[in-house]
């Protein structure tokens, strides 16, 4: 794909993702968080593959940035999920 095609796909994905996320009721956020963590884990694996491919310096640098951002997303998601689930199990403190 060309750069313009990739950019178009990225922008459309961002709009669709935003529309989907804003329409989710708040009582579904915790169950969906675990699903999102699984997807972020797949993203992390893909970014590790890109970072390790070594095809170009730009691909390696962008892959590294993607690894860092996906790791932050996965760890943060699991911490938030753990906190939310602990609230339910302790009866709201």
N, CA and C of each residue as an Amber inpcrd file, in Angstrom:
protein
   279
   0.8320000  -1.1910000   0.0000000   0.0000000   0.0000000   0.0000000
   0.8730000   1.2490000   0.0000000   0.3420000   2.2690000  -0.5800000
   1.0680000   3.5260000  -0.5940000   0.8910000   4.2500000   0.7350000
   1.6760000   5.2950000   0.9120000   1.5890000   6.0870000   2.1320000
   0.2050000   6.6950000   2.2930000  -0.3500000   7.2040000   1.1940000
  -1.6690000   7.8270000   1.2540000  -2.7270000   6.7830000   1.6250000
  -2.6180000   5.5800000   1.0880000  -3.5540000   4.5160000   1.4330000
  -3.4570000   4.1290000   2.8970000  -2.2280000   4.0140000   3.4030000
  -2.0340000   3.7010000   4.8190000  -2.5530000   4.8100000   5.7200000
  -2.2990000   6.0520000   5.3510000  -2.7780000   7.1860000   6.1360000
  -4.3070000   7.2380000   6.1380000  -4.9170000   6.9830000   4.9940000
  -6.3720000   6.9580000   4.9070000  -6.9550000   5.8680000   5.8040000
  -6.3570000   4.6850000   5.7700000  -6.8070000   3.5860000   6.6150000
  -6.6680000   3.9220000   8.0890000  -5.5700000   4.5660000   8.4680000
  -5.3500000   4.9640000   9.8520000  -6.3950000   5.9790000  10.3130000
  -6.6570000   6.9890000   9.5020000  -7.6170000   8.0310000   9.8790000
  -9.0250000   7.4360000   9.9860000  -9.4090000   6.5990000   9.0450000
 -10.7290000   5.9760000   9.1200000 -10.8450000   5.0730000  10.3390000
  -9.7880000   4.3460000  10.6650000  -9.7960000   3.4850000  11.8550000
  -9.9350000   4.3170000  13.1250000  -9.2690000   5.4530000  13.1570000
  -9.3610000   6.3260000  14.3290000 -10.7900000   6.8370000  14.5060000
 -11.4330000   7.2610000  13.4210000 -12.8120000   7.7460000  13.5160000
 -13.7690000   6.6380000  13.9470000 -13.6360000   5.4610000  13.3500000
 -14.5100000   4.3450000  13.7070000 -14.2950000   3.9480000  15.1690000
 -13.0380000   3.8730000  15.6050000 -12.7400000   3.5360000  16.9980000
 -13.3270000   4.5410000  17.9630000 -13.2110000   5.8080000  17.6410000
 -13.7740000   6.8440000  18.5040000 -15.2820000   6.7050000  18.5980000
 -15.9420000   6.4910000  17.4820000 -17.4000000   6.3600000  17.4840000
 -17.8510000   5.1330000  18.2850000 -17.1230000   4.0440000  18.1640000
 -17.4910000   2.8280000  18.9040000 -17.3000000   3.0380000  20.4050000
 -16.1690000   3.6030000  20.7980000 -15.8630000   3.7840000  22.2210000
 -16.8450000   4.7410000  22.8870000 -17.2240000   5.8000000  22.2070000
 -18.1250000   6.7750000  22.8360000 -19.5450000   6.2560000  22.9940000
 -19.8980000   5.1950000  22.2950000 -21.2580000   4.6650000  22.3810000
 -21.3960000   3.5250000  23.3950000 -20.3290000   3.1660000  24.1010000
 -20.3680000   2.0760000  25.0710000 -20.8980000   2.6000000  26.4030000
 -21.9130000   1.9470000  26.9890000 -22.4100000   2.3720000  28.2980000
 -21.3390000   2.1700000  29.3820000 -21.3990000   2.9740000  30.4210000
 -20.3550000   2.9370000  31.4510000 -20.3260000   1.6290000  32.2150000
 -21.4560000   0.9290000  32.3350000 -21.4460000  -0.3320000  33.0840000
 -20.7700000  -1.4650000  32.3140000 -20.4280000  -1.2480000  31.0670000
 -19.7190000  -2.2660000  30.2900000 -18.2240000  -2.0120000  30.1910000
 -17.7250000  -0.9290000  30.7560000 -16.3190000  -0.5980000  30.5920000
 -15.3910000  -1.6390000  31.2020000 -15.6950000  -2.1480000  32.3900000
 -14.7970000  -3.1140000  33.0250000 -14.7150000  -4.4200000  32.2500000
 -15.8360000  -5.0250000  31.8150000 -15.7000000  -6.2550000  31.0190000
 -14.9930000  -6.0270000  29.6800000 -15.2550000  -4.8870000  29.0810000
 -14.6150000  -4.6210000  27.7920000 -13.1350000  -4.2910000  27.9440000
 -12.7300000  -3.8440000  29.1380000 -11.3320000  -3.5240000  29.3750000
 -10.4660000  -4.7680000  29.2220000 -10.9390000  -5.9100000  29.7050000
 -10.1490000  -7.1260000  29.5860000 -10.0300000  -7.5510000  28.1260000
 -11.0890000  -7.3520000  27.3510000 -10.9980000  -7.6310000  25.9160000
 -10.0410000  -6.6870000  25.2140000 -10.0720000  -5.4280000  25.6140000
  -9.1560000  -4.4550000  25.0350000  -7.7080000  -4.7810000  25.4080000
  -7.5000000  -5.3090000  26.6170000  -6.1520000  -5.7050000  27.0190000
  -5.6440000  -6.8410000  26.1520000  -6.5120000  -7.7640000  25.7900000
  -6.1040000  -8.8610000  24.9130000  -5.7100000  -8.3320000  23.5360000
  -6.4880000  -7.3920000  23.0300000  -6.1590000  -6.7900000  21.7310000
  -4.8500000  -6.0150000  21.8260000  -4.6360000  -5.3160000  22.9380000
  -3.3880000  -4.5800000  23.1250000  -2.2030000  -5.5340000  23.2120000
  -2.4250000  -6.7070000  23.7700000  -1.3600000  -7.7090000  23.7990000
  -0.9740000  -8.1570000  22.4030000  -1.9660000  -8.3070000  21.5230000
  -1.6850000  -8.6600000  20.1330000  -0.9390000  -7.5160000  19.4480000
  -1.3530000  -6.2890000  19.7470000  -0.6530000  -5.1250000  19.2040000
   0.7970000  -5.0940000  19.6710000   1.0090000  -5.4510000  20.9310000
   2.3670000  -5.4980000  21.4730000   3.2140000  -6.5170000  20.7270000
   2.6560000  -7.6860000  20.4670000   3.4040000  -8.7070000  19.7190000
   3.7390000  -8.2300000  18.3100000   2.7740000  -7.5920000  17.6540000
   3.0280000  -7.0720000  16.3160000   4.0970000  -5.9970000  16.3020000
   4.0870000  -5.1390000  17.3080000   5.0930000  -4.0750000  17.3570000
   6.4760000  -4.6350000  17.6650000   6.5430000  -5.7200000  18.4350000
   7.8370000  -6.3670000  18.6870000   8.3880000  -6.9510000  17.3860000
   7.5000000  -7.5380000  16.5810000   7.9290000  -8.0890000  15.2920000
   8.4600000  -6.9890000  14.3880000   7.7510000  -5.8590000  14.3320000
   8.1930000  -4.7420000  13.4880000   9.5110000  -4.1760000  14.0010000
   9.6220000  -4.0050000  15.3160000  10.8550000  -3.4460000  15.8820000
  12.0290000  -4.3870000  15.6600000  11.7880000  -5.6790000  15.6940000
  12.8650000  -6.6370000  15.5320000  13.1840000  -6.9980000  14.1050000
  12.3730000  -6.5380000  13.1570000  12.6170000  -6.9040000  11.7560000
  13.9040000  -6.2980000  11.2300000  14.2180000  -5.0920000  11.6540000
  15.4650000  -4.4490000  11.2390000  15.5150000  -4.1250000   9.7650000
  14.3590000  -4.0050000   9.1110000  14.3740000  -3.7310000   7.6760000
  14.9050000  -2.3290000   7.3820000  14.4560000  -1.3400000   8.1450000
  14.9980000   0.0190000   8.0280000  15.1230000   0.6070000   9.4300000
  15.8970000   1.6520000   9.5230000  16.0550000   2.3230000  10.8070000
  14.7360000   2.9570000  11.2410000  13.9800000   3.5100000  10.2880000
  12.6890000   4.1210000  10.6070000  11.7180000   3.0750000  11.1450000
  11.6770000   1.9010000  10.5160000  10.7800000   0.8340000  10.9810000
  11.1690000   0.3860000  12.3860000  12.4500000   0.2790000  12.6450000
  12.9070000  -0.1250000  13.9750000  12.5460000   0.9270000  15.0160000
  12.7370000   2.2070000  14.6900000  12.4280000   3.2860000  15.6300000
  10.9190000   3.3550000  15.8940000  10.1120000   3.2940000  14.8370000
   8.6660000   3.3260000  15.0230000   8.1770000   2.0780000  15.7450000
   8.8000000   0.9360000  15.4680000   8.4510000  -0.2890000  16.1790000
   8.7560000  -0.1840000  17.6560000   9.8900000   0.4310000  17.9840000
  10.2530000   0.6180000  19.3910000   9.2490000   1.5280000  20.0920000
   8.8750000   2.6170000  19.4360000   7.8750000   3.5280000  20.0090000
   6.5560000   2.7860000  20.2020000   6.1860000   1.9590000  19.2310000
   4.9460000   1.1860000  19.3470000   5.0310000   0.1870000  20.4930000
   6.1900000  -0.4270000  20.7000000   6.3600000  -1.3610000  21.8170000
   6.1690000  -0.6370000  23.1420000   6.7670000   0.5280000  23.2770000
   6.6560000   1.2960000  24.5240000   5.1980000   1.6960000  24.7750000
   4.5340000   2.2150000  23.7450000   3.1540000   2.6730000  23.9240000
   2.2080000   1.4920000  24.1950000   2.3930000   0.3850000  23.5040000
   1.5310000  -0.7760000  23.7270000   1.7680000  -1.3660000  25.1160000
   3.0110000  -1.3470000  25.5860000   3.3070000  -1.8470000  26.9260000
   2.6320000  -0.9820000  27.9840000   2.7030000   0.3200000  27.8220000
   2.0290000   1.2250000  28.7570000   0.5260000   0.9670000  28.7520000
  -0.0280000   0.7580000  27.5690000  -1.4610000   0.5050000  27.4490000
  -1.8540000  -0.8020000  28.1330000  -1.0830000  -1.8570000  27.9210000
  -1.4040000  -3.1550000  28.5280000  -1.2800000  -3.0860000  30.0470000
  -0.1770000  -2.5520000  30.5360000   0.0300000  -2.4830000  31.9910000
  -1.0240000  -1.5840000  32.6440000  -1.2780000  -0.4380000  32.0590000
  -2.2980000   0.4590000  32.6030000  -3.6740000  -0.1700000  32.5850000
  -4.0070000  -0.8730000  31.5190000  -5.3060000  -1.5380000  31.4330000
  -5.4700000  -2.6100000  32.4880000  -4.4260000  -3.3920000  32.7180000
  -4.5200000  -4.4230000  33.7440000  -4.5910000  -3.8180000  35.1460000
  -3.8880000  -2.7310000  35.3820000  -3.9700000  -2.0850000  36.6910000
  -5.3690000  -1.5190000  36.9410000  -5.9500000  -0.9010000  35.9220000
  -7.3020000  -0.3600000  36.0700000  -8.3010000  -1.4960000  36.2690000
  -8.1580000  -2.5750000  35.4890000  -9.0650000  -3.7300000  35.6490000
  -8.9400000  -4.3340000  37.0350000  -7.7140000  -4.4670000  37.5130000
  -7.4970000  -5.0340000  38.8450000  -8.1350000  -4.1500000  39.9190000
  -7.9750000  -2.8540000  39.7880000  -8.5670000  -1.9360000  40.7510000
 -10.0960000  -2.0260000  40.7300000 -10.6720000  -2.0450000  39.5260000
 -12.1300000  -2.1140000  39.4090000 -12.6640000  -3.4250000  39.9860000
 -12.0000000  -4.5260000  39.7060000 -12.4620000  -5.8100000  40.2150000
 -12.2800000  -5.9060000  41.7230000 -11.2450000  -5.2860000  42.2650000
 -11.0770000  -5.3020000  43.7160000 -12.1530000  -4.4780000  44.4150000
 -12.6500000  -3.4620000  43.7620000 -13.7610000  -2.6760000  44.3090000
 -15.0250000  -3.5340000  44.4400000 -15.2610000  -4.3760000  43.4490000
 -16.4380000  -5.2350000  43.4880000 -16.2950000  -6.3240000  44.5470000
 -15.1020000  -6.8910000  44.6780000 -14.9310000  -8.0180000  45.5960000
 -14.9170000  -7.5810000  47.0640000 -14.5380000  -6.3470000  47.3570000
 -14.4860000  -5.8720000  48.7430000 -15.7690000  -5.1580000  49.1460000
 -16.7350000  -5.1220000  48.2840000 -17.9900000  -4.4680000  48.6160000
 -17.9000000  -2.9600000  48.6640000 -17.0270000  -2.3730000  47.8510000
 -16.9090000  -0.9240000  47.8110000 -16.1480000  -0.3440000  48.9860000
 -15.3180000  -1.1210000  49.6380000 -14.4520000  -0.7190000  50.7640000
 -15.2680000  -0.4790000  51.9520000
